[in-house]
């Protein structure tokens, strides 16, 4: 996650064709009954954003991400009001960059035992696809200096398969990202994981750039607006020499959707296959406000695009952005999450996917991964889920999955 200033793009272009029913091309092996009882469901259409950026002893020498710093505001006057800007939290004192504390304690994302538990939780919640954030090949990193090395990706693929969870990639921005480097990233990921059972694929035959055959993987592209549409077209327009279309590196490319002004031209002229909205603070962007989803769903249908509306349980990044009070969204005992999902259910046609922000973006407080009550040595009381039930949001997600994809019932 993470918000940035949004560059303005040219206004809306002309529009054309109509929507797609995407069937995941993988046959569903029957999942074992969920521990939550009534819904033995696991839907490959239900996606969750997952972050592999946490590190902690004893697996690692030092902490990463749990010790996140307080991020500065772009206005110096605002920073003056927050004396701890740029300081890091000290996990040894029970202080972390989140208003919640993980049920698993402070974990390392690369720990196999942690991964197994996270995939088990996804399975129980009815989630069939994990959308894993990835910051580029070796040497590229996220804002905290973390990367997701190949060995760690391999472990994710090994552990996903037995839990019947598929993996798609969330292509995150890094210094020097261009359309050419993205093309190389896709090639690198598919060279390594294109033949893996756990790679999420969808039937390509009724997608927009239509002479595609067989099944193709799906990439979510974060901060896509940092690269102009004419540049994206160099790799996504089927009629260009460098295109991925109709090659073995073809894929469903989903662009982050900010607003009609910022995103319509980018998506259409950049030859994207569809959009997702990511943010789950309703006031943050046009795309994150579910009141705009009917318009967005119609835009996607008219232009033969895939829509993956993003829903989440709440938003609170106050521990890492102490100046961002206005975007806090209370969880309201699950009602905030339920209202988001109700907005998805009202859409016709039903979107191809629903994406959940997030499994474990603890910094922004969008996590559905189990959290527990905890008090730091300095007396900071972490928030808990309703009834102090660590699995509260997994249970709600399980209900959503059964309603969103009734065909996936076990």
Secondary structure as a PSIPRED ss2 file (coil, helix, strand):
# PSIPRED VFORMAT (PSIPRED V4.0)

   1 X C   1.000  0.000  0.000
   2 X C   1.000  0.000  0.000
   3 X C   1.000  0.000  0.000
   4 X C   1.000  0.000  0.000
   5 X C   1.000  0.000  0.000
   6 X C   1.000  0.000  0.000
   7 X C   1.000  0.000  0.000
   8 X C   1.000  0.000  0.000
   9 X C   1.000  0.000  0.000
  10 X C   1.000  0.000  0.000
  11 X C   1.000  0.000  0.000
  12 X C   1.000  0.000  0.000
  13 X C   1.000  0.000  0.000
  14 X C   1.000  0.000  0.000
  15 X C   1.000  0.000  0.000
  16 X C   1.000  0.000  0.000
  17 X C   1.000  0.000  0.000
  18 X C   1.000  0.000  0.000
  19 X C   1.000  0.000  0.000
  20 X C   1.000  0.000  0.000
  21 X C   1.000  0.000  0.000
  22 X C   1.000  0.000  0.000
  23 X C   1.000  0.000  0.000
  24 X E   0.000  0.000  1.000
  25 X C   1.000  0.000  0.000
  26 X C   1.000  0.000  0.000
  27 X C   1.000  0.000  0.000
  28 X C   1.000  0.000  0.000
  29 X C   1.000  0.000  0.000
  30 X C   1.000  0.000  0.000
  31 X C   1.000  0.000  0.000
  32 X C   1.000  0.000  0.000
  33 X C   1.000  0.000  0.000
  34 X C   1.000  0.000  0.000
  35 X C   1.000  0.000  0.000
  36 X C   1.000  0.000  0.000
  37 X C   1.000  0.000  0.000
  38 X C   1.000  0.000  0.000
  39 X C   1.000  0.000  0.000
  40 X C   1.000  0.000  0.000
  41 X E   0.000  0.000  1.000
  42 X C   1.000  0.000  0.000
  43 X E   0.000  0.000  1.000
  44 X E   0.000  0.000  1.000
  45 X E   0.000  0.000  1.000
  46 X E   0.000  0.000  1.000
  47 X E   0.000  0.000  1.000
  48 X E   0.000  0.000  1.000
  49 X E   0.000  0.000  1.000
  50 X E   0.000  0.000  1.000
  51 X C   1.000  0.000  0.000
  52 X C   1.000  0.000  0.000
  53 X C   1.000  0.000  0.000
  54 X C   1.000  0.000  0.000
  55 X E   0.000  0.000  1.000
  56 X C   1.000  0.000  0.000
  57 X C   1.000  0.000  0.000
  58 X C   1.000  0.000  0.000
  59 X C   1.000  0.000  0.000
  60 X C   1.000  0.000  0.000
  61 X C   1.000  0.000  0.000
  62 X C   1.000  0.000  0.000
  63 X C   1.000  0.000  0.000
  64 X E   0.000  0.000  1.000
  65 X C   1.000  0.000  0.000
  66 X C   1.000  0.000  0.000
  67 X C   1.000  0.000  0.000
  68 X C   1.000  0.000  0.000
  69 X E   0.000  0.000  1.000
  70 X C   1.000  0.000  0.000
  71 X C   1.000  0.000  0.000
  72 X C   1.000  0.000  0.000
  73 X C   1.000  0.000  0.000
  74 X C   1.000  0.000  0.000
  75 X C   1.000  0.000  0.000
  76 X H   0.000  1.000  0.000
  77 X H   0.000  1.000  0.000
  78 X H   0.000  1.000  0.000
  79 X H   0.000  1.000  0.000
  80 X H   0.000  1.000  0.000
  81 X C   1.000  0.000  0.000
  82 X C   1.000  0.000  0.000
  83 X C   1.000  0.000  0.000
  84 X C   1.000  0.000  0.000
  85 X C   1.000  0.000  0.000
  86 X C   1.000  0.000  0.000
  87 X C   1.000  0.000  0.000
  88 X E   0.000  0.000  1.000
  89 X C   1.000  0.000  0.000
  90 X C   1.000  0.000  0.000
  91 X H   0.000  1.000  0.000
  92 X H   0.000  1.000  0.000
  93 X H   0.000  1.000  0.000
  94 X C   1.000  0.000  0.000
  95 X C   1.000  0.000  0.000
  96 X C   1.000  0.000  0.000
  97 X C   1.000  0.000  0.000
  98 X C   1.000  0.000  0.000
  99 X C   1.000  0.000  0.000
 100 X E   0.000  0.000  1.000
 101 X C   1.000  0.000  0.000
 102 X E   0.000  0.000  1.000
 103 X C   1.000  0.000  0.000
 104 X C   1.000  0.000  0.000
 105 X C   1.000  0.000  0.000
 106 X C   1.000  0.000  0.000
 107 X C   1.000  0.000  0.000
 108 X C   1.000  0.000  0.000
 109 X C   1.000  0.000  0.000
 110 X C   1.000  0.000  0.000
 111 X C   1.000  0.000  0.000
 112 X H   0.000  1.000  0.000
 113 X H   0.000  1.000  0.000
 114 X H   0.000  1.000  0.000
 115 X H   0.000  1.000  0.000
 116 X H   0.000  1.000  0.000
 117 X H   0.000  1.000  0.000
 118 X H   0.000  1.000  0.000
 119 X H   0.000  1.000  0.000
 120 X H   0.000  1.000  0.000
 121 X H   0.000  1.000  0.000
 122 X H   0.000  1.000  0.000
 123 X H   0.000  1.000  0.000
 124 X H   0.000  1.000  0.000
 125 X C   1.000  0.000  0.000
 126 X C   1.000  0.000  0.000
 127 X E   0.000  0.000  1.000
 128 X E   0.000  0.000  1.000
 129 X E   0.000  0.000  1.000
 130 X E   0.000  0.000  1.000
 131 X E   0.000  0.000  1.000
 132 X E   0.000  0.000  1.000
 133 X E   0.000  0.000  1.000
 134 X E   0.000  0.000  1.000
 135 X C   1.000  0.000  0.000
 136 X C   1.000  0.000  0.000
 137 X C   1.000  0.000  0.000
 138 X C   1.000  0.000  0.000
 139 X C   1.000  0.000  0.000
 140 X C   1.000  0.000  0.000
 141 X C   1.000  0.000  0.000
 142 X C   1.000  0.000  0.000
 143 X C   1.000  0.000  0.000
 144 X C   1.000  0.000  0.000
 145 X C   1.000  0.000  0.000
 146 X C   1.000  0.000  0.000
 147 X C   1.000  0.000  0.000
 148 X C   1.000  0.000  0.000
 149 X C   1.000  0.000  0.000
 150 X H   0.000  1.000  0.000
 151 X H   0.000  1.000  0.000
 152 X H   0.000  1.000  0.000
 153 X H   0.000  1.000  0.000
 154 X H   0.000  1.000  0.000
 155 X H   0.000  1.000  0.000
 156 X H   0.000  1.000  0.000
 157 X H   0.000  1.000  0.000
 158 X H   0.000  1.000  0.000
 159 X H   0.000  1.000  0.000
 160 X H   0.000  1.000  0.000
 161 X H   0.000  1.000  0.000
 162 X C   1.000  0.000  0.000
 163 X C   1.000  0.000  0.000
 164 X C   1.000  0.000  0.000
 165 X C   1.000  0.000  0.000
 166 X E   0.000  0.000  1.000
 167 X E   0.000  0.000  1.000
 168 X E   0.000  0.000  1.000
 169 X E   0.000  0.000  1.000
 170 X E   0.000  0.000  1.000
 171 X E   0.000  0.000  1.000
 172 X C   1.000  0.000  0.000
 173 X C   1.000  0.000  0.000
 174 X C   1.000  0.000  0.000
 175 X C   1.000  0.000  0.000
 176 X C   1.000  0.000  0.000
 177 X C   1.000  0.000  0.000
 178 X C   1.000  0.000  0.000
 179 X H   0.000  1.000  0.000
 180 X H   0.000  1.000  0.000
 181 X H   0.000  1.000  0.000
 182 X H   0.000  1.000  0.000
 183 X H   0.000  1.000  0.000
 184 X H   0.000  1.000  0.000
 185 X H   0.000  1.000  0.000
 186 X H   0.000  1.000  0.000
 187 X H   0.000  1.000  0.000
 188 X H   0.000  1.000  0.000
 189 X H   0.000  1.000  0.000
 190 X H   0.000  1.000  0.000
 191 X H   0.000  1.000  0.000
 192 X H   0.000  1.000  0.000
 193 X H   0.000  1.000  0.000
 194 X C   1.000  0.000  0.000
 195 X C   1.000  0.000  0.000
 196 X C   1.000  0.000  0.000
 197 X C   1.000  0.000  0.000
 198 X C   1.000  0.000  0.000
 199 X E   0.000  0.000  1.000
 200 X C   1.000  0.000  0.000
 201 X E   0.000  0.000  1.000
 202 X E   0.000  0.000  1.000
 203 X E   0.000  0.000  1.000
 204 X C   1.000  0.000  0.000
 205 X C   1.000  0.000  0.000
 206 X C   1.000  0.000  0.000
 207 X C   1.000  0.000  0.000
 208 X C   1.000  0.000  0.000
 209 X C   1.000  0.000  0.000
 210 X C   1.000  0.000  0.000
 211 X C   1.000  0.000  0.000
 212 X C   1.000  0.000  0.000
 213 X C   1.000  0.000  0.000
 214 X C   1.000  0.000  0.000
 215 X E   0.000  0.000  1.000
 216 X E   0.000  0.000  1.000
 217 X E   0.000  0.000  1.000
 218 X E   0.000  0.000  1.000
 219 X E   0.000  0.000  1.000
 220 X E   0.000  0.000  1.000
 221 X E   0.000  0.000  1.000
 222 X C   1.000  0.000  0.000
 223 X C   1.000  0.000  0.000
 224 X H   0.000  1.000  0.000
 225 X H   0.000  1.000  0.000
 226 X H   0.000  1.000  0.000
 227 X C   1.000  0.000  0.000
 228 X C   1.000  0.000  0.000
 229 X H   0.000  1.000  0.000
 230 X H   0.000  1.000  0.000
 231 X H   0.000  1.000  0.000
 232 X H   0.000  1.000  0.000
 233 X H   0.000  1.000  0.000
 234 X H   0.000  1.000  0.000
 235 X H   0.000  1.000  0.000
 236 X H   0.000  1.000  0.000
 237 X C   1.000  0.000  0.000
 238 X C   1.000  0.000  0.000
 239 X C   1.000  0.000  0.000
 240 X C   1.000  0.000  0.000
 241 X C   1.000  0.000  0.000
 242 X C   1.000  0.000  0.000
 243 X C   1.000  0.000  0.000
 244 X C   1.000  0.000  0.000
 245 X C   1.000  0.000  0.000
 246 X C   1.000  0.000  0.000
 247 X C   1.000  0.000  0.000
 248 X C   1.000  0.000  0.000
 249 X C   1.000  0.000  0.000
 250 X C   1.000  0.000  0.000
 251 X E   0.000  0.000  1.000
 252 X E   0.000  0.000  1.000
 253 X E   0.000  0.000  1.000
 254 X E   0.000  0.000  1.000
 255 X E   0.000  0.000  1.000
 256 X E   0.000  0.000  1.000
 257 X C   1.000  0.000  0.000
 258 X C   1.000  0.000  0.000
 259 X C   1.000  0.000  0.000
 260 X H   0.000  1.000  0.000
 261 X H   0.000  1.000  0.000
 262 X H   0.000  1.000  0.000
 263 X H   0.000  1.000  0.000
 264 X H   0.000  1.000  0.000
 265 X H   0.000  1.000  0.000
 266 X H   0.000  1.000  0.000
 267 X H   0.000  1.000  0.000
 268 X H   0.000  1.000  0.000
 269 X H   0.000  1.000  0.000
 270 X C   1.000  0.000  0.000
 271 X C   1.000  0.000  0.000
 272 X C   1.000  0.000  0.000
 273 X C   1.000  0.000  0.000
 274 X E   0.000  0.000  1.000
 275 X E   0.000  0.000  1.000
 276 X E   0.000  0.000  1.000
 277 X C   1.000  0.000  0.000
 278 X C   1.000  0.000  0.000
 279 X C   1.000  0.000  0.000
 280 X C   1.000  0.000  0.000
 281 X C   1.000  0.000  0.000
 282 X C   1.000  0.000  0.000
 283 X C   1.000  0.000  0.000
 284 X C   1.000  0.000  0.000
 285 X C   1.000  0.000  0.000
 286 X C   1.000  0.000  0.000
 287 X C   1.000  0.000  0.000
 288 X C   1.000  0.000  0.000
 289 X C   1.000  0.000  0.000
 290 X H   0.000  1.000  0.000
 291 X H   0.000  1.000  0.000
 292 X H   0.000  1.000  0.000
 293 X H   0.000  1.000  0.000
 294 X H   0.000  1.000  0.000
 295 X H   0.000  1.000  0.000
 296 X H   0.000  1.000  0.000
 297 X H   0.000  1.000  0.000
 298 X H   0.000  1.000  0.000
 299 X H   0.000  1.000  0.000
 300 X H   0.000  1.000  0.000
 301 X H   0.000  1.000  0.000
 302 X H   0.000  1.000  0.000
 303 X C   1.000  0.000  0.000
 304 X C   1.000  0.000  0.000
 305 X C   1.000  0.000  0.000
 306 X E   0.000  0.000  1.000
 307 X E   0.000  0.000  1.000
 308 X E   0.000  0.000  1.000
 309 X E   0.000  0.000  1.000
 310 X E   0.000  0.000  1.000
 311 X E   0.000  0.000  1.000
 312 X C   1.000  0.000  0.000
 313 X C   1.000  0.000  0.000
 314 X C   1.000  0.000  0.000
 315 X E   0.000  0.000  1.000
 316 X C   1.000  0.000  0.000
 317 X C   1.000  0.000  0.000
 318 X C   1.000  0.000  0.000
 319 X C   1.000  0.000  0.000
 320 X C   1.000  0.000  0.000
 321 X C   1.000  0.000  0.000
 322 X C   1.000  0.000  0.000
 323 X C   1.000  0.000  0.000
 324 X C   1.000  0.000  0.000
 325 X H   0.000  1.000  0.000
 326 X H   0.000  1.000  0.000
 327 X H   0.000  1.000  0.000
 328 X C   1.000  0.000  0.000
 329 X E   0.000  0.000  1.000
 330 X C   1.000  0.000  0.000
 331 X C   1.000  0.000  0.000
 332 X H   0.000  1.000  0.000
 333 X H   0.000  1.000  0.000
 334 X H   0.000  1.000  0.000
 335 X H   0.000  1.000  0.000
 336 X H   0.000  1.000  0.000
 337 X H   0.000  1.000  0.000
 338 X H   0.000  1.000  0.000
 339 X H   0.000  1.000  0.000
 340 X H   0.000  1.000  0.000
 341 X H   0.000  1.000  0.000
 342 X H   0.000  1.000  0.000
 343 X H   0.000  1.000  0.000
 344 X H   0.000  1.000  0.000
 345 X H   0.000  1.000  0.000
 346 X C   1.000  0.000  0.000
 347 X C   1.000  0.000  0.000
 348 X C   1.000  0.000  0.000
 349 X C   1.000  0.000  0.000
 350 X C   1.000  0.000  0.000
 351 X C   1.000  0.000  0.000
 352 X C   1.000  0.000  0.000
 353 X E   0.000  0.000  1.000
 354 X E   0.000  0.000  1.000
 355 X E   0.000  0.000  1.000
 356 X E   0.000  0.000  1.000
 357 X C   1.000  0.000  0.000
 358 X C   1.000  0.000  0.000
 359 X C   1.000  0.000  0.000
 360 X C   1.000  0.000  0.000
 361 X C   1.000  0.000  0.000
 362 X H   0.000  1.000  0.000
 363 X H   0.000  1.000  0.000
 364 X H   0.000  1.000  0.000
 365 X C   1.000  0.000  0.000
 366 X C   1.000  0.000  0.000
 367 X C   1.000  0.000  0.000
 368 X C   1.000  0.000  0.000
 369 X C   1.000  0.000  0.000
 370 X C   1.000  0.000  0.000
 371 X E   0.000  0.000  1.000
 372 X C   1.000  0.000  0.000
 373 X C   1.000  0.000  0.000
 374 X C   1.000  0.000  0.000
 375 X E   0.000  0.000  1.000
 376 X C   1.000  0.000  0.000
 377 X C   1.000  0.000  0.000
 378 X C   1.000  0.000  0.000
 379 X C   1.000  0.000  0.000
 380 X C   1.000  0.000  0.000
 381 X E   0.000  0.000  1.000
 382 X C   1.000  0.000  0.000
 383 X E   0.000  0.000  1.000
 384 X C   1.000  0.000  0.000
 385 X C   1.000  0.000  0.000
 386 X H   0.000  1.000  0.000
 387 X H   0.000  1.000  0.000
 388 X H   0.000  1.000  0.000
 389 X C   1.000  0.000  0.000
 390 X C   1.000  0.000  0.000
 391 X C   1.000  0.000  0.000
 392 X H   0.000  1.000  0.000
 393 X H   0.000  1.000  0.000
 394 X H   0.000  1.000  0.000
 395 X H   0.000  1.000  0.000
 396 X H   0.000  1.000  0.000
 397 X H   0.000  1.000  0.000
 398 X H   0.000  1.000  0.000
 399 X H   0.000  1.000  0.000
 400 X H   0.000  1.000  0.000
 401 X H   0.000  1.000  0.000
 402 X H   0.000  1.000  0.000
 403 X H   0.000  1.000  0.000
 404 X H   0.000  1.000  0.000
 405 X C   1.000  0.000  0.000
 406 X H   0.000  1.000  0.000
 407 X H   0.000  1.000  0.000
 408 X H   0.000  1.000  0.000
 409 X E   0.000  0.000  1.000
 410 X C   1.000  0.000  0.000
